[in-house]
Amino acid sequence: MANIWARKSIAVLEAEAEEPEVQALTTHTGVPLKRTLSAVSLVALGIGAIIGAGIFVLTGHAAAANAGPAITLSFVLGAFACAFAGLCYAEMASTVPIAGSAYTYAYATLGELIAWIIGWDLMLEYALGAVTVAIGWSGYVVSFLKNLGIAVPQEFAGSPFSYDAADRVWHATGAIINVPAMLVVAAISVLLVVGMRESARANAVLVAIKLVIIVVFIVAAAPFVTTTHWVTASNPDGAFIPPNAGPGQFGLSGVLRGAAVVFFAYIGFDAVSTAAQEAKNPKRDMPIGILGSLVICTILYVAVGFVLTGIVSFDKLNVPDPIAIGIDAVGLSWLSPILKFGIILGLTSVILVMLLGQSRVFYSMARDGLLPRVASRVHSRFRTPYVTTLTTGVVVMVLAGLLPIGLVGELVSIGTLFAFAIVSVGVLILRIKEPRLPRPFRTPAVFIVAPLGALSSVFLMFGLPFDTWLRFGIWLLIGLLLYAFYGTRHSRNALRSPA
């Protein structure tokens, strides 16, 4: 236990990132991950994760339950926090170009215990992120098939449970299991096992289609935007920020809650950092991938949020497929199936990046001995961490078939914000402890940006309900017990150096 604060030196991390001779010594199978990703691929990877869940799934939920038309302010507030965290991530990713994202960064700056907490948190974040989007994907698929005259029985296209946050009770929905959500997770998991290059190519195609679909939606729906849709039973005056109806329900607290709910949609740049060990030139390309994807996606988020709440009353948007509802509302029936199909492909790329990120964090922790080492095995032919990819796929598939979307989304958001806060603190500590360390990208005004990144993330965390904090605390407690009884005894860093 004396080694729980031991840091993993930058020299060791850089050695583990070498390809292929040195890395072969640090992987138990002797098979290194394959470097195939360019700067463009990394930007596409980030857009693949960022553009999807927030626009296509949670925009409607957050507008209906929290912010109303002010969902655009929620996105701006989320982007504000992301800008600070993104700059910190860019510095860390270029300085420590190895798989693992915030987990690896925390190991280098704050010690093994904090690294474990972050890694355990990231596993929850990415897995439930994939679950959230898979549920939304299912909603759009069912709607798309309905346009084609194919009816999917509701019993096999939804969660068997719903959760009432106000009363804190579960209800049976009458559904049995969400089959479409489970099928897409299974298919993508197989693709990720087959290879990183193939996955990146598929993601690039999906991202291109997705961006075209978003632009088409904005251009086609913009002429129908009117503030009359802001008038609802809870907002009779049609205010941009509806009057407060309780903690987190409209008003300024609702804008804050909305920002916290949709925040997980911005974790695309975090997902980019998990692939650092598979980038061709990570020291140059990682900052481009992280910051480039963040800027592009923030602009699109704000535009879509404004248009969507201007063509449909926000109280009608608490559905898994809000864009589909918007297109149907303005009467563009000819465009509806095309957009829905494009959205389905777009959400597919989000699930791909979420599963990619989770499996790489899992792989990194197992490689360090903090989880069973079997999970660090790399496939001899495909050179992908197939054990973690398949394990993640099975767990996500089961959860996607059973859980409701609102509950899952809030858990993902709190995990994301926690990781962002730790990375921001870690950058500051590394600047102080190792000021002469080569940094291909340096966070500007780091002594201002890093604290603001941490504080803004914590501020948004407090916008989430108590139940979400409670579930998050239980998850972290389970993780600490696992670390105490397994991780401390098998840590390779602890065995490498005396206490």
Residue, then its C-alpha position, 0 to 999 in steps of 0.5 A: m500500500a506504500n506505493i499507492w502514490a507512486r508515479k509512473s515516470i515519463a521515461v517509462l511511459e515513453a518507452e512503452a509507447e515505442e514501436p515495435e521493439v521496446q513496446a514488445l517488452t512491455t506487452h505480455t504477448g509481445v505484440p504491440l498496438k499498430r500505428t495507423l492514425s493520421a491527424v485527419s483520422l484523429v479529427a474524424l475520430g473526435i467528430g465521430a464521438i462528439i457529433g451524435a449523442g448530444i445532437f441526435v439523442l440527448t438534445g431533446h431530453a435536456a431541452a424537454a426536462n431541463a433547459g427548454p429553448a436555452i439548450t443552446l446556452s447549455f451547449v455553450l456552457g459545456a463548450f466553455a468547460c471543454a475548451f479549458a479541459g481540451l487545452c490541457y488534454a492536448e498538452m498531455a496527449s502530446t507529452v505522454p503519447i500512449a494509450g489510456s487517456a486521463y488514466t495514463y496522465a493521472y499515473a504520470t502526475l498524481g500517482e497510482l491511486i488517483a490513476w486507478i480512480i480515473g481509470w475506473d471512472l473512464m471505464l464507466e464513462y465510455a461503457l455507459g456512453a456507448v449504452t446511451v447512444a445505442i439506445g438512441w440508435s435503436g429509436y432512430v432505427v425503429s422510426f426509420l423502419k416504420n417509414l419503410g412500412i416495417a413495424v418493430p414490436q415495442e416489446f423488443a425495441g425499448s427498455p423494460f424499465s423507466y426511472d422517475a427521478a422526481d419520485r425515485v422509483w422504477h416502473a415497468t414499461g411493458a417492453i422485454i428487451n431492446v434488441p436493435a441496441m444490442l445488435v449494433v453493439a455486437a456488430i461494432s465490437v466485432l469490427l473493432v477486433v478485426g482492426m484499427r485501420e478498418s475501424a478508422r476507415a469505417n468511422a471516416v465514412l460515417v463521419a462524412i455522411k453525418l456532417v452532410i446530414i447535419v448541414v442538410f437538417i439545419v438548412a432545410a429546417a431553418p426557414f420553419v424556425t419560430t419562437t411560437h414553439w417556445v410557448t408551452a404549458s410550463n412556459p406560457d410567456g415563451a421566454f428563452i429561459p423558461p421559469n424555474a419549476g424546481p431544482g434543475q427544471f428550467g431557469l438558470s439551474g435548468v440551463l446548468r443541469g442541461a449542460a451537465v446532462v449533454f456534457f458527455a457528448y463532448i468526450g470525443f476529444d477524450a476518446v481521441s487521446t485514448a488512441a495516442q498509441e495508435a497515432k502515426n505522429p502523436k506529438r504533432d497530431m494529437p493536439i490537432g485531433i483534440l482541438g480541431s474536433l472540439v471547435i467544429c462540433t461546438i458550432l454544430y451543436v449550438a446551431v442544431g439546438f437552436v433550430l430544433t427548439g424552434i421547429v418543435s415545442f421543447d416539451k415534445l422532445n423527450v424522446p430517443d429520436p428528437i431530430a426525427i420528431g423535428i423533421d416530421a413536425v415541419g412536414l418534410s416527409w420526403l427528407s425524413p427517411i434520408l435524414k434518419f438513415g444518415i443519423i443512424l450511420g452517425l450514431t454508429s460512429v459514436i458507438l464505435v469510438m466509445l467502445l474503442g475508448q473503453s477497451r483501450v483504457f481497460y487494456s492500459m490498466a491491465r497492462d499495468g497489472l491493476l486488472p487481470r493481465v489476460a485483458s492486456r492480450v493483443h491479437s497476434r494477427f489483428r494487433t488489437p486488444y481483443v479480450t478487452t474489446l469483446t468483454t466491453g462489447v458483452v457488458v455494453m450489449v446487455l446494459a443497452g438492452l435493459l436500461p433507460i436512456g435518461l438515467v444512463g446519460e447522467l452517469v456518463s456526464i458525471g464521469t466525464l466531468f470528473a476525468f476532465a477535472i483530474v486532467s486539468v489538475g494533472v497538467l498543472i502539477l506536471r508543469i511544476k514538477e517537471p518544467r523542462l520536460p519536452r512539450p510539443f504542445r503547451t497549454p497557453a496561460v496554464f496557471i489560469v486555464a488549468p484551474l478554470g478547467a478543473l473548477s468549471s468541470v466541478f461546477l457542472m458536476f454540482g448541476l447533476p442530481f443527488d441520485t447520480w452522485l450516489r450511483f457514482g459514489i457506489w461505483l467508485l467504492i467498488g473500484l477502490l475495494l477492487y484496487a485494495f484487494y487486487g491492484t495493489r498486489h499486482s501493480r507492475n509499477a509497484l514491483r518495478s521500484p521499491a516503496 
